[in-house]
Amino acid sequence: MHKIPNLKTALNVPLLELEKICLQHQHEIEHWFRSKWHTNKPPFYGSVDLRNSSYKLTPVDMNLFPGGFNNINPDFIPLAVQAVNNLIERYCPNATKVLLIPENHTRNLAYLKNVYTLNFILEQAGIKTVIGSLSEEITEATTINVTDELTMTYYPLIRENNRIKTTNGFDACTILLNNDLSNGKPAILENIEQILLPPLNAGWYMRKKTNYFTQYDIVCDEFANVINIDPWLINAYFDIATDLDFANNQGIEILAQKVDTIINKIKSKYAENNITDTPYVVVKANNGTYGMGIMTVKSGDEILKINRKSKNKMAVIKDGQTVHDVIIQEGVYTFEKINNQVSEPVIYMMDSAVIGGFYRVHPKKDVNENLNAMGAHFIPLTYACEALPGKTKHPECCAPNRFYTYSVIARLALLASSYEIKTYL
């Protein structure tokens, strides 16, 4: 079992109530997680966007095909390597090779750095790794420039019977997808005999955010009983609107009604907890990522008055997919700032272990807005103590571990993903 790293957060206020409760119940919490991982296999990896409003801390998005490994502090690579070793031992104990399949785009430098870092982590774990591409543009071994000094080679994929190989003959027992399959299920990957991680049906062509948060509801309710808290403190209300056509106003009135219903539920909870913030909701495409298909509203009336520009932004997401379903999610303010700029933590996990993360920071966004947008930058989390693991100072120098509560909520999000994946198998 991995030790929870003591990482530096943006919090500079006295311990919040939820932090106190989690730290007081640390032994019960860790025992509960151990029992859960004993019966539920964690995803290979995942990243979770958290929002901390000071009175509640909750996930607002969970990615099963995380990019952004390049934004993690290099000091945390050993944590990732250890997690990979544990994962390979569980899934394919005799594995010496992994085939890594990334997104199809080859010109996004930030994403390419992510692939390079992920490849590096696997290699550091002693796993021979080759990159195979689903892109129709990759018809031969292709050198990709990551920086002026760093390159990677992408190979076309071929199928021989029920095994996937690269054109240079690389044959691995495990295939790792870093492609979220927004554009559909690739026929070449169907019914193969190799281990595919995450499973094919976890791609966004099938996965729905409402399915995920339904599972997170279950996890939250059970966990809240363990530490005797209101599950709302670590969860967000949500609903679904279907059969939408933003371009032709189809389903807009029902969407507006559902927005008002969630707003009223939030108002009641705010009144119960003496919270003076203005309730709002975030309407998101029910599948997909990259911060596309998202808008923030404070009433159903705003939905009814949505302008054409906003409709167009909501109508289509990554890979040209048309939006017909949305999740209506309780908006969670963030009170965390770095250099006076609004920020939110993004936590990365492999196996059941937290391996680091970063703050997403946006200088032009407000505390109630989506930060996963053009103009955001990333500040890696660092150790709370100056010394690295193995050379740490006396524990009191870093007490209390304010990152611990983030690690708890992130792992709850990961556990919900393990529940969710079962529904797609």
Backbone hydrogen bonds, N-H to C=O, Kabsch-Sander energy under -0.5 kcal/mol:
donor,donor_aa,acceptor,acceptor_aa,energy
7,L,5,P,-1.0
8,K,382,T,-3.3
20,K,16,L,-2.3
21,I,17,E,-2.2
22,C,18,L,-2.4
23,L,19,E,-2.5
24,Q,20,K,-2.4
25,H,21,I,-1.6
26,Q,23,L,-1.1
29,I,25,H,-2.6
30,E,26,Q,-2.6
31,H,27,H,-2.1
32,W,28,E,-2.3
33,F,29,I,-2.5
34,R,30,E,-2.4
35,S,31,H,-2.1
36,K,32,W,-1.9
37,W,33,F,-2.7
38,H,34,R,-1.1
39,T,35,S,-0.7
39,T,36,K,-0.9
40,N,36,K,-1.3
46,G,349,M,-2.0
47,S,63,N,-1.9
48,V,347,I,-2.2
49,D,61,D,-2.2
50,L,48,V,-0.6
50,L,345,P,-2.5
51,R,58,T,-2.1
53,S,51,R,-0.6
53,S,56,K,-2.6
54,S,56,K,-0.5
57,L,233,L,-2.4
58,T,51,R,-1.9
60,V,49,D,-2.7
61,D,49,D,-1.0
63,N,47,S,-3.1
64,L,62,M,-0.5
71,N,68,G,-2.0
72,I,69,F,-1.3
73,N,357,G,-0.5
76,F,73,N,-2.5
77,I,74,P,-1.6
79,L,76,F,-0.7
80,A,76,F,-1.7
81,V,77,I,-2.7
82,Q,78,P,-2.3
83,A,79,L,-2.0
84,V,80,A,-2.5
85,N,81,V,-2.3
86,N,82,Q,-1.9
87,L,83,A,-2.4
88,I,84,V,-3.0
89,E,85,N,-1.9
90,R,86,N,-1.4
91,Y,87,L,-2.8
92,C,88,I,-2.4
95,A,92,C,-2.7
98,V,128,K,-2.7
99,L,174,T,-2.3
100,L,98,V,-0.6
100,L,130,V,-2.6
101,I,99,L,-0.5
101,I,176,L,-2.8
103,E,178,N,-0.6
109,L,107,R,-1.1
112,L,108,N,-2.5
113,K,109,L,-2.2
114,N,110,A,-1.4
115,V,111,Y,-2.2
116,Y,112,L,-2.5
117,T,113,K,-2.3
118,L,114,N,-2.7
119,N,115,V,-2.6
120,F,116,Y,-2.2
121,I,117,T,-2.4
122,L,118,L,-2.1
123,E,119,N,-2.3
124,Q,120,F,-2.6
125,A,121,I,-1.2
126,G,123,E,-1.9
127,I,122,L,-2.1
128,K,96,T,-2.8
128,K,126,G,-0.6
130,V,98,V,-1.7
131,I,153,T,-0.6
132,G,100,L,-2.3
132,G,130,V,-0.6
133,S,155,Y,-2.8
138,I,135,S,-0.9
139,T,137,E,-1.1
142,T,154,Y,-2.8
144,I,152,M,-3.8
146,V,144,I,-0.6
146,V,150,L,-2.6
147,T,150,L,-1.7
152,M,144,I,-2.3
154,Y,142,T,-3.0
154,Y,152,M,-0.5
155,Y,131,I,-2.1
157,L,133,S,-0.7
158,I,165,K,-2.9
160,E,163,R,-2.6
161,N,159,R,-0.5
163,R,160,E,-1.7
165,K,158,I,-2.7
166,T,170,F,-1.5
167,T,156,P,-1.7
169,G,166,T,-2.3
172,A,164,I,-0.5
173,C,97,K,-0.5
174,T,97,K,-0.8
175,I,195,I,-3.2
176,L,99,L,-2.8
177,L,175,I,-0.6
177,L,197,L,-3.6
178,N,101,I,-3.4
184,G,181,L,-1.6
189,L,186,P,-1.5
190,E,187,A,-1.4
192,I,189,L,-0.7
193,E,162,N,-2.8
194,Q,162,N,-0.5
195,I,173,C,-2.3
197,L,175,I,-2.9
197,L,195,I,-0.5
202,A,199,P,-2.1
203,G,200,L,-1.7
204,W,180,D,-3.2
205,Y,181,L,-0.7
206,M,203,G,-2.0
207,R,203,G,-3.0
209,K,286,N,-3.2
212,Y,208,K,-1.8
213,F,209,K,-2.8
214,T,210,T,-1.6
215,Q,211,N,-1.6
216,Y,212,Y,-2.2
217,D,213,F,-2.1
218,I,214,T,-1.3
219,V,215,Q,-2.2
220,C,216,Y,-3.0
221,D,217,D,-2.5
222,E,218,I,-1.8
223,F,219,V,-2.7
224,A,220,C,-3.1
225,N,221,D,-1.1
226,V,222,E,-1.0
226,V,223,F,-0.7
227,I,223,F,-1.5
228,N,224,A,-0.8
229,I,224,A,-1.9
233,L,230,D,-2.2
234,I,231,P,-1.8
235,N,232,W,-1.0
239,D,328,I,-1.5
241,A,326,V,-2.3
244,L,324,H,-2.8
245,D,250,Q,-2.2
248,N,245,D,-0.8
249,N,246,F,-0.9
250,Q,245,D,-1.9
252,I,249,N,-1.1
255,L,251,G,-2.0
256,A,252,I,-2.5
257,Q,253,E,-2.1
258,K,254,I,-2.3
259,V,255,L,-2.2
260,D,256,A,-2.0
261,T,257,Q,-1.8
262,I,258,K,-2.1
263,I,259,V,-2.5
264,N,260,D,-2.3
265,K,261,T,-1.8
266,I,262,I,-2.4
267,K,263,I,-2.5
268,S,264,N,-2.0
269,K,265,K,-1.8
270,Y,266,I,-3.0
271,A,267,K,-2.5
272,E,268,S,-2.1
273,N,269,K,-1.6
274,N,271,A,-1.0
275,I,270,Y,-2.9
281,V,297,V,-2.9
282,V,329,Q,-3.1
283,V,281,V,-0.5
283,V,295,M,-3.1
284,K,282,V,-0.6
284,K,327,I,-2.4
285,A,293,G,-2.0
286,N,325,D,-2.3
292,M,289,T,-1.3
293,G,313,K,-0.5
295,M,283,V,-2.1
297,V,281,V,-2.4
302,E,299,S,-0.6
303,I,299,S,-0.7
304,L,300,G,-1.8
305,K,301,D,-1.4
306,I,303,I,-1.5
311,K,307,N,-2.2
312,N,308,R,-2.6
313,K,309,K,-1.7
314,M,310,S,-1.8
315,A,311,K,-1.6
316,V,312,N,-0.9
317,I,321,Q,-2.6
320,G,317,I,-1.4
321,Q,318,K,-1.4
323,V,315,A,-3.0
324,H,322,T,-0.6
326,V,241,A,-2.5
327,I,284,K,-2.5
328,I,239,D,-3.0
329,Q,282,V,-2.8
329,Q,327,I,-0.7
330,E,237,Y,-3.3
331,G,280,Y,-2.9
333,Y,331,G,-0.5
334,T,367,V,-1.7
335,F,52,N,-2.7
338,I,341,Q,-2.4
341,Q,338,I,-1.5
342,V,362,H,-0.6
343,S,336,E,-2.2
344,E,360,R,-1.6
346,V,358,F,-3.0
347,I,48,V,-2.2
348,Y,356,G,-2.9
349,M,46,G,-2.6
350,M,353,A,-1.9
351,D,43,P,-0.5
351,D,44,F,-1.6
353,A,350,M,-2.2
355,I,348,Y,-2.5
355,I,353,A,-0.5
356,G,348,Y,-0.8
358,F,346,V,-2.1
359,Y,379,I,-2.7
360,R,344,E,-3.0
360,R,358,F,-0.5
361,V,359,Y,-0.6
361,V,377,H,-3.1
362,H,342,V,-2.5
365,K,362,H,-0.9
369,E,366,D,-1.8
373,A,371,L,-2.3
376,A,373,A,-1.9
377,H,361,V,-2.7
379,I,359,Y,-2.3
381,L,357,G,-2.2
384,A,6,N,-3.0
385,C,6,N,-0.5
391,K,388,L,-2.5
397,C,394,H,-2.5
398,C,395,P,-1.5
399,A,396,E,-0.6
402,R,400,P,-1.4
404,Y,401,N,-1.5
406,Y,402,R,-0.5
407,S,403,F,-2.3
408,V,404,Y,-2.0
409,I,405,T,-2.3
410,A,406,Y,-2.7
411,R,407,S,-2.0
412,L,408,V,-2.0
413,A,409,I,-2.1
414,L,410,A,-2.0
415,L,411,R,-2.7
416,A,412,L,-2.2
417,S,413,A,-1.5
418,S,414,L,-1.7
419,Y,415,L,-1.8
420,E,416,A,-2.7
421,I,417,S,-2.9
422,K,418,S,-1.1
423,T,419,Y,-0.8
423,T,420,E,-1.3
424,Y,420,E,-0.6
424,Y,421,I,-1.4
425,L,421,I,-0.7
425,L,422,K,-0.7
